Amino acid sequence: MNDDFHLRVAAAETALRDLFPATPLQLNEHLSKKYGGRIFLKREDLTPVRSYKIRGAFNFMRKAMAETAAGRTFCCASAGNHAQGFAFACRHFGVKGRVFMPVTTPQQKIDKTRVFGGEAITIELTGDFFDDCYAAAKAYAAAEGATFVPPFDHEDIVEGQASVAREIRDQLGGESLDVVVMPVGGGGLASGMTRYFDGEDAETCGRPALRFVEPLGAPSLRSSLERGELTRMPQIDGFVDGAAVAMIGAIPFETLTRFAPADVVLAPEGRLCNTMLEMLNVEGIVLEPAGALAIDALADLKGEVEGRTAVLVVSGGNFDFERLPDVKERALRFTGLKKYFILRLAQRPGALKDFLNLLGPDDDIARFEYLKKSARDFGSILLGIETRDPANFPALIRRFEAAGIRYQDITEDQIVADLLI
């Protein structure tokens, strides 16, 4: 481990100790038992800003300040963890920074960024989407001579994120490491850790197998690997906001292009929600959707971690609890414990009572709404049902059909569900 990249990562990690100690590497008994391996969690949710993003932003600014600190001002575009890491670093260095955020950014994220940056930063809300505030930040940098701090696509950012890998090696203390699972958004963390492990002496350290995980609704790395070139997604699902990017960074992709598409796990958003709830209820660990990606990937990697030592990077814990109802809803639907139907019920006395008699002892009505009340013979009803066992639904549907009730299951119909639920 004597190449220049490792030396630069070592310098970045040493400098980071001025901000916070190494984040814990914890053996998780619950996951180890569930998946039959020794499962460690690298707790990046326990940095001062509750995500790893502070590492790259700090390293970028540290190196920029080393060139010339006089009159330095910085700016960034972000509605999430990068903004908070940037703000923290600005306050640490005592420099002015401007954060460009979309107008649609939740107030909670704006407030947290302001807390971390204090008087060192100014927050400017502009545009409805990230691309709008990104363009505004770049224009501000050009007009004012400010230094733009990118979220992932820069060597100094990659180098700072790679300090996670260096800490893991130090904390394992020579213990063998078989598998490392990393979340991927823009790719700064994944490419930095990959370069660090690639540069190790294989005979001395025993290079681990590297696996990556993206949201199913934003597979920018997987798609780029399948096409053999950097690919921009025409549309993404923004639910996993910390990792939902339309295109992975060019610099990170250059490092990750040697991997096969099969090395990238795609995590369904509903399953991810179930993982978040499991970690909250069983372990008391609060994770944002992106922060749970590596843990969720274990469902697809069980054969690779069984009987082996694996490290999962828990990348962030900035979860807004106002989103909890949505997380629960998605988890129930994914696990088959909740379904939505549109029913056609006869408009006659006793029809509703007859319908209720079709429900099983474990079936609970969670939503009941008339969609059309003016029809003379039949009425359309939006019905949401929760149950204790997914196997209860086939039996319920058979009872619908035997009773002659016309129905449509809209649980997986995203367009209709978005309009009605």
ChimeraX attribute file (.defattr): number of C-alpha atoms within 10 A of each C-alpha:
attribute: neighborCount
match mode: 1-to-1
recipient: residues
	/A:1	15
	/A:2	9
	/A:3	10
	/A:4	10
	/A:5	17
	/A:6	20
	/A:7	12
	/A:8	16
	/A:9	24
	/A:10	18
	/A:11	15
	/A:12	24
	/A:13	23
	/A:14	13
	/A:15	16
	/A:16	19
	/A:17	10
	/A:18	9
	/A:19	15
	/A:20	11
	/A:21	13
	/A:22	22
	/A:23	18
	/A:24	17
	/A:25	18
	/A:26	14
	/A:27	16
	/A:28	13
	/A:29	13
	/A:30	13
	/A:31	18
	/A:32	19
	/A:33	12
	/A:34	12
	/A:35	19
	/A:36	16
	/A:37	19
	/A:38	20
	/A:39	28
	/A:40	23
	/A:41	21
	/A:42	23
	/A:43	24
	/A:44	24
	/A:45	23
	/A:46	19
	/A:47	22
	/A:48	17
	/A:49	24
	/A:50	22
	/A:51	25
	/A:52	29
	/A:53	27
	/A:54	28
	/A:55	29
	/A:56	32
	/A:57	29
	/A:58	28
	/A:59	25
	/A:60	24
	/A:61	24
	/A:62	18
	/A:63	13
	/A:64	16
	/A:65	16
	/A:66	8
	/A:67	8
	/A:68	9
	/A:69	14
	/A:70	8
	/A:71	10
	/A:72	16
	/A:73	21
	/A:74	24
	/A:75	26
	/A:76	29
	/A:77	28
	/A:78	22
	/A:79	25
	/A:80	20
	/A:81	24
	/A:82	27
	/A:83	32
	/A:84	29
	/A:85	26
	/A:86	35
	/A:87	35
	/A:88	26
	/A:89	26
	/A:90	26
	/A:91	17
	/A:92	15
	/A:93	14
	/A:94	14
	/A:95	21
	/A:96	19
	/A:97	26
	/A:98	25
	/A:99	27
	/A:100	27
	/A:101	30
	/A:102	20
	/A:103	17
	/A:104	13
	/A:105	17
	/A:106	13
	/A:107	10
	/A:108	13
	/A:109	19
	/A:110	19
	/A:111	12
	/A:112	18
	/A:113	26
	/A:114	20
	/A:115	14
	/A:116	22
	/A:117	27
	/A:118	14
	/A:119	15
	/A:120	20
	/A:121	25
	/A:122	17
	/A:123	20
	/A:124	16
	/A:125	18
	/A:126	19
	/A:127	16
	/A:128	13
	/A:129	14
	/A:130	20
	/A:131	14
	/A:132	17
	/A:133	24
	/A:134	22
	/A:135	15
	/A:136	20
	/A:137	27
	/A:138	19
	/A:139	14
	/A:140	19
	/A:141	19
	/A:142	12
	/A:143	9
	/A:144	10
	/A:145	13
	/A:146	21
	/A:147	19
	/A:148	22
	/A:149	27
	/A:150	20
	/A:151	23
	/A:152	25
	/A:153	18
	/A:154	17
	/A:155	15
	/A:156	27
	/A:157	25
	/A:158	28
	/A:159	29
	/A:160	30
	/A:161	29
	/A:162	30
	/A:163	28
	/A:164	24
	/A:165	22
	/A:166	18
	/A:167	17
	/A:168	20
	/A:169	15
	/A:170	11
	/A:171	16
	/A:172	12
	/A:173	8
	/A:174	11
	/A:175	12
	/A:176	15
	/A:177	19
	/A:178	18
	/A:179	20
	/A:180	24
	/A:181	27
	/A:182	27
	/A:183	28
	/A:184	30
	/A:185	26
	/A:186	25
	/A:187	30
	/A:188	30
	/A:189	29
	/A:190	28
	/A:191	26
	/A:192	28
	/A:193	24
	/A:194	22
	/A:195	19
	/A:196	21
	/A:197	24
	/A:198	15
	/A:199	16
	/A:200	16
	/A:201	12
	/A:202	12
	/A:203	7
	/A:204	9
	/A:205	15
	/A:206	15
	/A:207	18
	/A:208	19
	/A:209	15
	/A:210	20
	/A:211	22
	/A:212	25
	/A:213	27
	/A:214	28
	/A:215	29
	/A:216	19
	/A:217	20
	/A:218	27
	/A:219	29
	/A:220	29
	/A:221	33
	/A:222	26
	/A:223	19
	/A:224	20
	/A:225	22
	/A:226	15
	/A:227	11
	/A:228	13
	/A:229	14
	/A:230	19
	/A:231	20
	/A:232	16
	/A:233	17
	/A:234	8
	/A:235	10
	/A:236	18
	/A:237	15
	/A:238	15
	/A:239	15
	/A:240	24
	/A:241	17
	/A:242	24
	/A:243	25
	/A:244	23
	/A:245	27
	/A:246	21
	/A:247	22
	/A:248	27
	/A:249	22
	/A:250	18
	/A:251	17
	/A:252	24
	/A:253	24
	/A:254	12
	/A:255	16
	/A:256	20
	/A:257	18
	/A:258	10
	/A:259	16
	/A:260	12
	/A:261	17
	/A:262	12
	/A:263	15
	/A:264	23
	/A:265	26
	/A:266	20
	/A:267	24
	/A:268	16
	/A:269	24
	/A:270	19
	/A:271	21
	/A:272	28
	/A:273	26
	/A:274	22
	/A:275	22
	/A:276	26
	/A:277	21
	/A:278	14
	/A:279	17
	/A:280	13
	/A:281	11
	/A:282	9
	/A:283	13
	/A:284	10
	/A:285	16
	/A:286	21
	/A:287	24
	/A:288	26
	/A:289	25
	/A:290	27
	/A:291	30
	/A:292	28
	/A:293	36
	/A:294	27
	/A:295	25
	/A:296	24
	/A:297	26
	/A:298	22
	/A:299	14
	/A:300	12
	/A:301	16
	/A:302	14
	/A:303	13
	/A:304	17
	/A:305	21
	/A:306	18
	/A:307	15
	/A:308	17
	/A:309	21
	/A:310	25
	/A:311	25
	/A:312	26
	/A:313	28
	/A:314	26
	/A:315	31
	/A:316	26
	/A:317	24
	/A:318	22
	/A:319	17
	/A:320	13
	/A:321	11
	/A:322	9
	/A:323	10
	/A:324	14
	/A:325	10
	/A:326	12
	/A:327	22
	/A:328	16
	/A:329	15
	/A:330	18
	/A:331	22
	/A:332	20
	/A:333	19
	/A:334	20
	/A:335	13
	/A:336	17
	/A:337	19
	/A:338	24
	/A:339	20
	/A:340	23
	/A:341	19
	/A:342	21
	/A:343	20
	/A:344	18
	/A:345	18
	/A:346	16
	/A:347	16
	/A:348	11
	/A:349	8
	/A:350	10
	/A:351	11
	/A:352	12
	/A:353	9
	/A:354	11
	/A:355	14
	/A:356	11
	/A:357	10
	/A:358	16
	/A:359	19
	/A:360	14
	/A:361	10
	/A:362	11
	/A:363	18
	/A:364	14
	/A:365	13
	/A:366	13
	/A:367	14
	/A:368	14
	/A:369	13
	/A:370	13
	/A:371	13
	/A:372	12
	/A:373	12
	/A:374	11
	/A:375	10
	/A:376	9
	/A:377	10
	/A:378	15
	/A:379	17
	/A:380	20
	/A:381	19
	/A:382	20
	/A:383	20
	/A:384	19
	/A:385	18
	/A:386	21
	/A:387	20
	/A:388	14
	/A:389	13
	/A:390	16
	/A:391	11
	/A:392	18
	/A:393	21
	/A:394	10
	/A:395	13
	/A:396	15
	/A:397	16
	/A:398	12
	/A:399	17
	/A:400	17
	/A:401	11
	/A:402	9
	/A:403	12
	/A:404	11
	/A:405	14
	/A:406	13
	/A:407	18
	/A:408	11
	/A:409	14
	/A:410	19
	/A:411	18
	/A:412	12
	/A:413	10
	/A:414	11
	/A:415	9
	/A:416	11
	/A:417	14
	/A:418	8
	/A:419	7
	/A:420	13
	/A:421	13
